[in-house]
Amino acid sequence: MNDYKFGNFLCMLREKKGMTQAEIANKLGVTAAAVSKWENGSAKPRVDVLLQLSKILDVRVEELMSGEYIEADALDTETVKTINERYEYLVKVDLYNTMEVKIRRLIAAIIDWNVIGFSTLVLISLYMGLFNKAIQQNSTPATLGVLFVMLLYPIGFVLRDIIFGHRSLGKKITGLTILDQKSGQPAGFIKRVVRNLFLPFMQFDVIIMLIIGRSIGDSVAQTLVVPQKISKPKIITAKSNIKQTEVEKINSYAPPKSKSIKTTIIIFVCAFIAFIIFIVSTVMVAISFTRDSEEYKLAYSYFVESDTFKSLNVDESKIFNNSYSSEWEYSNDGNYDLKTTKISFTVKFRTYTVVCHYKNEVWTVCEECTRFK
């Protein structure tokens, strides 16, 4: 498409409608300067803007793209290709919020989590096996190596759409792809990475996606996850009789509006607050169950009645439960023989741990193991 030819044709159509550049710009949501550049041939509008222009100026899309009135049986091959590609993108956009695509995205996410997680565990196991002696000796390089291998999971998850060739393994299996919302083209490297940066909100992000069709990452990166292929036929073919209803069908499609920075920030903040509330609630429920257990009550009573606590000269409201961990020891016959639980309490920024044993269906405090320092 010749820029000057397009510009002159656009200017002629606008004047024929009796509209100013500012009026055209207002209807399209662009600046008057942008319309001026189109008319003087120094720039071209995006394809989605061309679709809107065709409707405003009452011309067929292919005519606007060609820069002249054309007969229906004389379509330019490139024009046909461009219109069909745009139509295919708009149909895909129509599908992004369907339940079928949401379920496919959920399956893709589960596949990615398991593949990357399992691969990371295998690498950690191999590393621990190869450098076990160095790790036990607290060798700094070996310890840093463990940390690096563990970081491979978040790194792999963020880069999963790059590692597997622009689409993660899960998306390839479920037939999905990532598109730039504005251009309709495959999303670039930066956008694919940015949309995957919300690893800490992984589960919450999936819930958001299932509700509105777009994850937090998609909203921030301005991307859409849509089917790689669609069964819809092409809207036009070369030398076909173009009906006005078909052009209107193209014009009736529109991609989701880009959210403003303010809206994106509000979504992110709300998601972060919800995530914190979820974590705090989970911890509080866990603590509640822990405090109702027999071993916790036993450890708490032992600590409160100890000389160590009395020497601190504080009341019980200053005691905070710091941690709770249990492990089983096996007897020679392979059965559980002894359960050991360590319950820690924090007072005045110092931690005191009580060790309890469970044997023969009875909990007891191990006074030899519990030594407050």
Solvent accessible surface area in square Angstrom, and as a share of the most:
residue,aa,sasa,rsa
1,M,104,0.46
2,N,86,0.44
3,D,46,0.24
4,Y,142,0.54
5,K,83,0.35
6,F,0,0.00
7,G,0,0.00
8,N,102,0.52
9,F,12,0.05
10,L,1,0.00
11,C,35,0.21
12,M,80,0.36
13,L,4,0.02
14,R,28,0.10
15,E,109,0.49
16,K,149,0.63
17,K,87,0.37
18,G,64,0.61
19,M,28,0.13
20,T,72,0.42
21,Q,51,0.23
22,A,60,0.47
23,E,83,0.37
24,I,1,0.00
25,A,4,0.03
26,N,124,0.64
27,K,123,0.52
28,L,16,0.08
29,G,71,0.68
30,V,47,0.27
31,T,90,0.52
32,A,44,0.34
33,A,64,0.49
34,A,27,0.21
35,V,0,0.00
36,S,39,0.25
37,K,107,0.45
38,W,15,0.05
39,E,20,0.09
40,N,83,0.43
41,G,5,0.05
42,S,80,0.51
43,A,34,0.26
44,K,105,0.44
45,P,14,0.09
46,R,127,0.47
47,V,47,0.27
48,D,16,0.08
49,V,5,0.03
50,L,7,0.03
51,L,9,0.05
52,Q,78,0.35
53,L,0,0.00
54,S,1,0.01
55,K,127,0.54
56,I,37,0.19
57,L,6,0.03
58,D,103,0.53
59,V,11,0.06
60,R,42,0.15
61,V,1,0.00
62,E,2,0.01
63,E,14,0.06
64,L,0,0.00
65,M,10,0.05
66,S,21,0.13
67,G,5,0.05
68,E,74,0.33
69,Y,114,0.43
70,I,27,0.14
71,E,126,0.57
72,A,25,0.19
73,D,90,0.47
74,A,62,0.48
75,L,15,0.07
76,D,73,0.38
77,T,101,0.59
78,E,110,0.49
79,T,10,0.06
80,V,14,0.08
81,K,109,0.46
82,T,45,0.26
83,I,2,0.01
84,N,14,0.07
85,E,87,0.39
86,R,15,0.05
87,Y,9,0.03
88,E,67,0.30
89,Y,10,0.04
90,L,2,0.01
91,V,2,0.01
92,K,19,0.08
93,V,6,0.04
94,D,89,0.46
95,L,59,0.29
96,Y,35,0.13
97,N,69,0.35
98,T,49,0.28
99,M,119,0.53
100,E,109,0.49
101,V,3,0.02
102,K,14,0.06
103,I,84,0.42
104,R,54,0.20
105,R,24,0.09
106,L,53,0.27
107,I,79,0.40
108,A,4,0.03
109,A,16,0.12
110,I,78,0.39
111,I,37,0.19
112,D,2,0.01
113,W,54,0.19
114,N,92,0.47
115,V,53,0.30
116,I,17,0.09
117,G,17,0.16
118,F,139,0.58
119,S,51,0.33
120,T,10,0.06
121,L,114,0.57
122,V,60,0.34
123,L,83,0.41
124,I,40,0.20
125,S,74,0.48
126,L,104,0.52
127,Y,37,0.14
128,M,76,0.34
129,G,58,0.56
130,L,139,0.69
131,F,91,0.38
132,N,69,0.35
133,K,148,0.63
134,A,31,0.24
135,I,35,0.18
136,Q,133,0.59
137,Q,121,0.54
138,N,126,0.65
139,S,36,0.23
140,T,90,0.52
141,P,99,0.62
142,A,7,0.05
143,T,72,0.42
144,L,106,0.53
145,G,16,0.16
146,V,28,0.16
147,L,96,0.48
148,F,119,0.50
149,V,15,0.08
150,M,107,0.48
151,L,83,0.41
152,L,50,0.25
153,Y,53,0.20
154,P,41,0.26
155,I,76,0.39
156,G,9,0.09
157,F,12,0.05
158,V,24,0.14
159,L,56,0.28
160,R,22,0.08
161,D,0,0.00
162,I,48,0.24
163,I,106,0.54
164,F,61,0.25
165,G,41,0.40
166,H,116,0.52
167,R,46,0.17
168,S,0,0.00
169,L,57,0.28
170,G,0,0.00
171,K,10,0.04
172,K,89,0.38
173,I,109,0.55
174,T,20,0.12
175,G,23,0.22
176,L,1,0.00
177,T,11,0.07
178,I,0,0.00
179,L,11,0.06
180,D,22,0.12
181,Q,3,0.01
182,K,109,0.46
183,S,53,0.34
184,G,11,0.10
185,Q,106,0.47
186,P,90,0.56
187,A,4,0.03
188,G,42,0.40
189,F,114,0.47
190,I,119,0.60
191,K,59,0.25
192,R,3,0.01
193,V,26,0.15
194,V,39,0.23
195,R,15,0.05
196,N,5,0.03
197,L,98,0.49
198,F,25,0.11
199,L,29,0.15
200,P,81,0.51
201,F,15,0.06
202,M,28,0.13
203,Q,111,0.49
204,F,49,0.20
205,D,16,0.08
206,V,22,0.13
207,I,91,0.46
208,I,35,0.18
209,M,6,0.03
210,L,58,0.29
211,I,116,0.59
212,I,75,0.38
213,G,1,0.01
214,R,7,0.03
215,S,9,0.06
216,I,2,0.01
217,G,0,0.00
218,D,0,0.00
219,S,2,0.01
220,V,54,0.31
221,A,6,0.04
222,Q,22,0.10
223,T,0,0.00
224,L,1,0.00
225,V,3,0.01
226,V,0,0.00
227,P,6,0.04
228,Q,69,0.31
229,K,168,0.71
230,I,38,0.19
231,S,117,0.76
232,K,94,0.40
233,P,106,0.66
234,K,146,0.62
235,I,21,0.10
236,I,9,0.04
237,T,77,0.45
238,A,58,0.45
239,K,153,0.65
240,S,30,0.20
241,N,118,0.60
242,I,15,0.08
243,K,122,0.52
244,Q,95,0.42
245,T,93,0.54
246,E,52,0.23
247,V,3,0.02
248,E,86,0.39
249,K,92,0.39
250,I,4,0.02
251,N,24,0.12
252,S,82,0.53
253,Y,37,0.14
254,A,78,0.61
255,P,33,0.21
256,P,30,0.19
257,K,184,0.78
258,S,55,0.36
259,K,67,0.29
260,S,63,0.41
261,I,138,0.70
262,K,151,0.64
263,T,52,0.30
264,T,20,0.11
265,I,96,0.49
266,I,90,0.45
267,I,41,0.21
268,F,76,0.32
269,V,68,0.39
270,C,74,0.45
271,A,4,0.03
272,F,92,0.38
273,I,89,0.45
274,A,33,0.26
275,F,44,0.18
276,I,71,0.36
277,I,104,0.53
278,F,130,0.54
279,I,72,0.36
280,V,80,0.46
281,S,54,0.35
282,T,71,0.41
283,V,72,0.42
284,M,113,0.50
285,V,81,0.47
286,A,53,0.41
287,I,39,0.20
288,S,59,0.38
289,F,150,0.63
290,T,22,0.13
291,R,110,0.40
292,D,98,0.51
293,S,26,0.17
294,E,111,0.50
295,E,14,0.06
296,Y,17,0.07
297,K,116,0.49
298,L,61,0.30
299,A,0,0.00
300,Y,57,0.22
301,S,51,0.33
302,Y,61,0.23
303,F,0,0.00
304,V,25,0.14
305,E,120,0.54
306,S,17,0.11
307,D,118,0.61
308,T,40,0.23
309,F,13,0.05
310,K,125,0.53
311,S,79,0.51
312,L,29,0.14
313,N,136,0.70
314,V,34,0.20
315,D,86,0.45
316,E,82,0.37
317,S,84,0.54
318,K,108,0.46
319,I,18,0.09
320,F,128,0.53
321,N,27,0.14
322,N,86,0.44
323,S,54,0.35
324,Y,78,0.30
325,S,61,0.39
326,S,53,0.34
327,E,101,0.45
328,W,103,0.36
329,E,84,0.38
330,Y,144,0.55
331,S,39,0.25
332,N,167,0.86
333,D,104,0.54
334,G,49,0.47
335,N,90,0.46
336,Y,130,0.49
337,D,60,0.31
338,L,32,0.16
339,K,43,0.18
340,T,10,0.06
341,T,0,0.00
342,K,94,0.40
343,I,0,0.00
344,S,8,0.05
345,F,0,0.00
346,T,29,0.17
347,V,1,0.00
348,K,121,0.51
349,F,204,0.85
350,R,127,0.47
351,T,74,0.43
352,Y,6,0.02
353,T,47,0.28
354,V,0,0.00
355,V,13,0.08
356,C,0,0.00
357,H,38,0.17
358,Y,62,0.23
359,K,96,0.41
360,N,130,0.67
361,E,146,0.66
362,V,84,0.48
363,W,28,0.10
364,T,72,0.42
365,V,27,0.16
366,C,21,0.12
367,E,119,0.53
368,E,140,0.63
369,C,67,0.40
370,T,9,0.05
371,R,180,0.66
372,F,47,0.20
373,K,195,0.83
